[in-house]
Amino acid sequence: MSKNKTKKVLVIGGGIAGLSAGIYALQNGFAVELYEKNSMVGGECTGWDRQGYHIDNCIHWLTGCRSEDDLNKIWRNLGAIDDGTRIYREPYFYRLEMDGKMLHFWCDIEKARREFLDLAPEDAEELNKFFDGVKCAESVKVPCEKSLADMNFLEYMRFGMTMAEMGSVIREYGKDTIVDLANRFRNPYVREMMQCYLNGSYKAITLLSSYGFYTGGTAGIPMGGSVGMIRRIAGRLEELGGKIHTGMSAERIEIKGGRAQAVVFSDGSIIPCDAVICATDPAVTFGRLLDERYMDKKLRKMYETREGYKVASGFQAAFGVIGESACGVEGGSVVFSCDSFCVGRQKLDYMGMRFYDYDPELFPADRRVIQCNILQDEDDYEYWSELYGDRVRYNAEKCRIAEELRIRIESRYPLLKNRLLFLGAYSPMTFTKWCGAYKGAYMSFFEQKGYKSLTAKNRVRGLRNVLIASQWLSTNGGLPMAAASGKFAAESLGKL
């Protein structure tokens, strides 16, 4: 440990992956300096204050909120969660409102089963199969001890055995997309419930496992939201002796003799180092900091195989609710049918919204918030990217969509008439500009039907002291994979 303390590690990027890498590197005895190009750390795990209201960009739910979860140990080590952190648990994953009928994916799985069977007894066999599958999917785990890319055959098998119940789910649904899953049901409301929340080309197992996080109790929302969690993690890094530098944009890593020698920043600073952990979006890492030839072959495959590994982004609009009186909206996520409207290159006849009132400090009674998140795909990103070139048209289009959403919210919830204050709208381009997110994506690649899940290595081939920490190293990445990836990258420093 004392020998490592003389070695300086530069972490480039202050999102979850970078903060995690910095904390674990400090705990392994290295000196750590973290550099973030924005004025605040957090990456996409962030939020904003607008007109006295708070907009939480990231945490719809956090996996790993059960004390017995291996992932919970990582969150606790990072300072994201501790014994004093209150966790809010929603009563349902999401609900659908359509033609006066309502369906919920209740966290109480048997309550949900009964509701669905009462509505669609003709689908009893498939519904029971689905809910049994969700129950099995509660066993899904994020690898926390070692990256899948570094496991040998026996380690991989042992990890798989911890999720043995998923075997039956994979056999039943492993080849299905969300649309395939929906088409198993005859009842039109059940079909819509299955496909209204996620992109239809996603694998069906994505829905089962996401819902299983709720029914199994590992999904929750830490009080303080995304910004509060980031503040705790950043504080943890600094308590351990790490240094955080904001407003510092890295331009390139200087390489000599197969080793990183220093990092060059946009202000002309050249910071020497003993190792670098790149925690930027890989599109930035291998588009600016390093030559593309260093990219792991599995990661390259995900980028180059556009039909097999797709990304998703979203258009978001936020509204403040004026006043403390009742507004007829339950907390949580809801999808409801509505008059058709266009967002990006999609024509939609339903919309999703989320009511934020669960945290009295972030969302007090007179500062509650409604956010709409319209899922966008890669074609939509190209639309927004082209539109961004004309800033007047771009801003006008964001406002147009926000107004369409406001009208539909007020139509569905009359108590909100003239009580919605427009706070802001955010397109996929927002996050490309904010943190270099590839195609504005909020998660990593989703493997499509007929393609395998992949995990790339943290170590950079051909460079002895450069590592990668990113949710993008694995398909279906998100906050848990980002945190675990930071841990794996830091632990690999000991092999330098």
N, C-alpha and C positions, 0 to 999 in steps of 0.2 A: 504493500500500500504506500509506504513512504517513498519508494522509488517512483511510483506513478505520479506522485504529487508534483514532481518536477516537470511533468509532461503536460503541455497545454493542448486542450482539445477545443477547436472552434466548432460550434453548432450553428449552422446557417438555416434560419427559419424558426419562428417562434410559435408555431402551432402546437397541437397536442403532441405530435411525434417529436418535435424538437425539444419541447420542455421535458418530456419523458426521457429522451436520450441524455439531456443535460443532467437531470437528477440522478439517473442510474450511473452515468459516468463519474459524477462527484462521489457517489457511494462506493465506486470502485477505485477511488483514490486519485483521480485525475483533476487537474485544474480546468475549469470550464468557463468559457465566455460564449454567450449566445447572442447572435446578431439577427435582428428583425428589421425588415425594410419599412414597415408601417410604424405609426406612432404608438402602437399598443400591440402586445403579444396576443396570441389566441388563434390567428388564422381565421378559418371559417367558424370556429367555435367562439362566436362573438355576439355582440348586441349593440344597440344604439339607443340614445335618448332623443326623442323628437317631440317638441311642443309639450314637454312635461310628462310624456308617456314613454314607456320602455318597450323596445322591440327586441325580442330574443330570436336570433337567427338560427340557432343550432339545435338545442336539445329538445327534441320531441319526446324522446325517452333515452335513458342511459342504461345500457346493459351492464350488469355486474353490481347491482344494488343489494343483492343478498349477501349476508356476511359469510356464508359458506362457499361462495363462488371464488375460484382462483383469480378471476378478473377483479373481484372486489379487493383482493390483496394488493394488486397493482394500483388501483385507484386510491387505496389508503396510503400506500407508500408515496404516491405522488402528492398527497395532501388534498386530492379532489373530494374525498369523503373521509370523515372521521366520526368518532362517537357522538359528536355534537351536531352533526349534519342531519337536518330533518329531510326525509324523503317523502315526496308526494306520490301517491299511487292512484292512478286514474281507475275508474270503475270498468272501463272498456277500452279496447284497442282503437276502434272507430265504429261509427254507426252510419247507416244509410237511411235516408228519408226519400220515399218515392211513392207517388200516387196515394198519399195519405197513410202509407204503411211504413213501419220502422223496424229495422233489424240492427242488433248490436252484436259485436264480437266481445261479449262480456269477459272480464277476467275470471269470473266464476264460470268455468267451461261447461258445467252441467246446466247452469242457468241459460247459457247461450244455446246449448243443444236443444233444450226444451222449447225455446223460443222459435228456433228454426223448424223443428219438427211440427210444432203447432201450425206454423204458416204453410209448410210444404211437406205434408205426410207422404206425398207421392215420391219424394226424394229421400225417404228414410234410410235406405241402404247406403246411398252415397254420403248422406249427411253424417251418419254414424261413423262411416269410414274416415271422413274428413276430421271430425272432432277427436276420434281415437288417434289419428295421425298427429294432430296438434299436441295431444297429450304426450306422445312419444317425442315430439320435437322439443319438448321442454328440456331434453337432455343435451341439446346442442351447446357446445363449448367453444370458446376462443382459445387457441393454443397460447399458453402463458409462460411455459417453462422453456420452450425452444421453438424456433420457427419451423414450420412444416418443410421448408426448403432445406433445412439442415438435419432433419431427422433421418436416421437410418431405418431400414425396413422394420426392425423389431420395435423401435420407438414409435414409428408411425402406427403400427398395429396396436400397441398399448394405448396410444392416444385414441385411436378409433374405438377401442373396446370401452372407453369411458362414455361413449355415445352409442352403445350397442343397440339401444331401442330405435335409433334412427334407421337401422337397416331395413325394417319393414316399410318405413316411409319412403326411403329411396327406391325400393323395389316397386312400390305402388305409384309414386308420383315423380320419380327421378327424371323421366323423359317428357314430362308435361310442362307446358307453359301456363301462364295465368289464364290465357284464353282456353287452352285445353281443359284446365280444371273447371272453369265456368261452364263449359259445354257438357260436362258430366251431369248437370242438373237440368231438370225440366222446368222448374219454377222460375219465372223471369226475374223475380226479386232476388232470389238466391243467386242466380247467374250474375246479376248486376253487382250484388254484394261482393262476390268473389273477384270481380275485375275492375271495380271502380276506384281502387286506392293505388294500385301499382301499375306500371306499364305492362300491357298485355303480353309482351314478348319475354318478360322476366320468367324465370323458372318458378313453377308452382311452389317448390320447396321454400322459396324466399318468403312467400306469404305464410306458410305453415310455421316456419321457424320464427318469423317476426311475431306472429300471434302467440306462439309458444313462450316467447320471452315475457309476455304479459301474464298468461295463465300460470306460468311457473314462478312468477314473483321476482324475477331478476331485473325486470324493467321498472324504472322509477325516474323521478325528476328531483335532483337535489335542489333544495331551496337556494335562492340566489341566482338560479339560472346559469346560462353559459358564461356570462361575464364573472359572476361570483366564483364559479368553479375555476376559471382561468386565473383569477386573482389569487386564489388559495394555492394553486400549483406554482405560479410564479413566485409567490412568497416562500414556498418550500424550497425552490431552487436557490433563492438568495440566502435563506437561512443556512443552507449547506455550504455556502461560500461561493456560489456561482455568480457571475456577473451578466446582467442583461443590458444590451445596447439596442435601443430602438432608433428608427430613422436611418438605418444603415443598410443600404442595398448592395449585396455582393454582386460583383461583375464577372469574376472568373477565379478559378483556383489555379495557382501556379504549380506546374508539375515539372519535376526534374528527376531523372533516374527512376521512374516508376513510383515516385512518392510526392505527395503534396508538400510544398514548402511554405506556402503562404496563401492568403486570400486577399484579392484586390477588390476594393469597394469603390462605389461610384464617386465618392468624394476625393478619391486619389489615395486613400489610406491603404497601406499594405501591411497586413497583420501576419507575422510568422507563426507557425504552429507545428506541433508534433503529429497531429491528426485532425481530420475534418469529418464531421458528420453532416451530410446534406439532408436537411429536413424540409427542403422546398418541394413544391410539386415537381415530379420527375420531368415534366415538360420544360421546366425552368432549369433543373439540374443538368439535363442532357441537351438543353437547347442553348444554354448560356454559360453555366459554370464549368461544365466538362464537355469534351467531345462525345458525340453520339456513339462512337465505337466502343466506349466503356459500358454501354448499357447491357444489363443482363439479358440473355437470349429469351427468357420467358417474358420478361417485361416488354421487350421489343415485339414479341409475338402479339401481346395484348394491344399494343399501340398500332401495329400494322394490320392486324386482322379485324378490320372495322365491322365486318358482318358478324363476327363471332364474339367480340368483346366490346359491348356498347356502354356508353355512359349516359347518365341522366342529370339534368339540371332542373331549374324551376323558375317560374315568374312568381314573385311575391308582392303582395300589397298589404299594407297594415293600416288599420283604422283605430283611432281612440274612441271609446264609448263615453259620451258626454253625460255626466250625472251619475248618481248612485242608485237611482230607482231601478226596479226590475226591468229586464230587457227580453225575457222569454227565451234566453239561450242557456243551454246546459254547458258546463265546461267540457273540454276535450275536443276531439276531432270528429267532424261530421261531413258527410258527402250528401248533397241533395240535388234532385233533378231541377232543371230551370230552363228558361228560354235559351236557345242556342246563341253562342258568341264565339269569337275567334281569338286565340292567343298564339302568337308565332304562326306556324303553318297548320295548326290544328283547329278544327271546328268542334266545340264542346256543347253538350246539352246537360251537363251537370257541373257542379263546382264543389270544391272542398274548402272548409274553413276550420279554424281552431280558435276557441275562446280562452283567453288567458286571464284567469282570476284566482288561481290557486295560491299565489305567493303574495301575502299582504304587503310586503315591502316593495316588490317590483310592480305589483298590480293592485294597489289599494282600491277601495270601492269606487272612488271617483276617477280612477285612472286604469280601468280595465281595457283590454286590447283584443281586437279581432284581427287575425292574420289569415290571408288566403295564399295557398301555395299551389300553383298550377304546374303539374309535371311537364317538363319539356324534354325532347329528345335531341339527337344530333342534327337533324334537319332544322329543327327550331333554332338551334344555336347558330347555324349558318344564317338564318333569317335575321337574328338579333345582331350578329357580327356585321352584316352588310348595312343594316339600319343605323348602327352606331356611327358610321361614317358621316351621317347627317344628324348632328346633335339635336337640331330643332325637331326634326321628324321623330327621332328616337324618343325624346322626352314627351312629345305629344302622344305617341303611341302608348307609352307607359300610363299616361294620365287617362287616355281613352279606356284602356282595359280596367284601370282602377275604378272608373266611373261605372263601367258595365258591372263590375263586381258589387259595387255599393248598391246599385239599383236592385240587384238580385237578392242581396242580403236583406235589404229593407222590405222587399216583397215577401220574403219567407218569414221574417221576424218583424211584424208591424210595430212592435214597441220600440224598435230602433229608428223609426222614421224621424229624420232630421236630427239624429243624435250621433251620427258617424263623422268623425273628424279625420280626414285623410292625412296620414302621417308620412307616407312614402311608398314608392314602388321600386322593385329591384329585379333586374333581368339577369340572365346568365352572364352577361358582360360585366355586371357589377363585380362578380367574384373572380372573373378572369383578371380584371384590373386590380382588385384588392389583394389577391394572393397568388395570381398566376394559375388559377385552377384551369386544368385542361378542359376546354369546351364548357367552362362555367360549372363543372360538375361538383356536386356536394359529397359524393362517394366515389369509390374507384370503379373499375370495370365490372359489369354484370355479364357473366358468360351466358351465351344464348343456347338455345336448344341444339344439341349435337356437339357442343364444345365443352371441354373439360375446365374445371376450376384449376387455377394456376397460382403458384407462389414463387416469387423471385427471391434471390438471396440479398441479404443486407450488405454483404461485402462486394466491392467493386472490382470486377475482374481486371487484372493488369495494374491495379494501384494498391500498394500494400497498406496504406494508412488512410484510406477514404472509405467511409461507410454510408449507407443510405438508411434513413428512417422515414417511413411513409406508409400511409394506408394503401397507397397505390401498388405496393409490392404484392398484394394479394387481391384476387377477385372478391367482390362483395365487401370491400373494406369500408371502414367508418371509424368512429372514435375509438372503439375497442382495439381494432387492428392498428391504429395509429399509436396508441399507448404501448401496446405490446411490441410493435416494431421499434420504437425508441429504446425499449428495454433490451431487445435483442442486439441492436446496433451497439449500444454501450457495452454490453457484455463481450462483444467481439473485439473491443479495444484491447482486452487482456491478451489477445493472441498476436498483437502487433510485434 
